[in-house]
Amino acid sequence: CQSGQWGRNCTSSCNFNCFDSDCDSQRGSCLFGCVEGYRPPHCTETCVNGTYGQSCSSRCSSSCENAECDPFKGSCYKCAVGYEGPNCELKTFSVEMNSFRIGYAIGTLVTFLIILALLLVKPYLVQWREKFEKPSIYDQADALYEARHNYNDTVEEDNYQDREDIYQNCVVIQPEVDQGTEEYQNLSEYEFVKSK
């Protein structure tokens, strides 16, 4: 048979997936293997999962999910966990944490931040509290003025009432003057009582 023919009377053509389109003249199996994506012997079927390339002689990358790839070029359909890129050649950094670990990490971080905030704010809180607990000189002067003012108001009111009482209960007493002397004629009641 001529190149590219096989079978009885060389009437059958070699499969076009045979490399160099040449096959065994009696059985029709490809002599030099198959083109990319097909498997021997007759190159009529595509590569099984996990293989690719000429005569399916190459294995798919372990970075492909389930080690499955395109039978012609070997590119992954999908990357396995921890890999990325067009051919899943790049390893990704991933930390697998369950929800407890994530919650614990977040709780610890929040607690740390609260403690840090309190430590940073404490000096300002102490100053603020001291400012309101210890009045300034001006506040003390105002308080003293208010105390005196209130005292004066109270004293004036008391005196006013006392005076009112005095005038209501006041009786004019004429001192008895000794006929022989005129000492007491011009004395007030207070002076008169005091002189006695």
Buried (B, 14 or more C-beta within 10 A) or exposed (E): BEEBBBBEEEEBBBBEBBBEBBBBBEEBBBBBBBBBBBBBBBBBBBBEEBBBBBBBBBBBBEBBBEBBBBBBEBBBEEBBEEBEEEBBEEEEEEEEEEEEEEEEEEEEEEEEEEEEEEEEEEEEEEEEEEEEEEEEEEEEEEEEEEEEEEEEEEEEEEEEEEEEEEEEEEEEEEBEEEEEEEEBEEBEEEEBEEEE
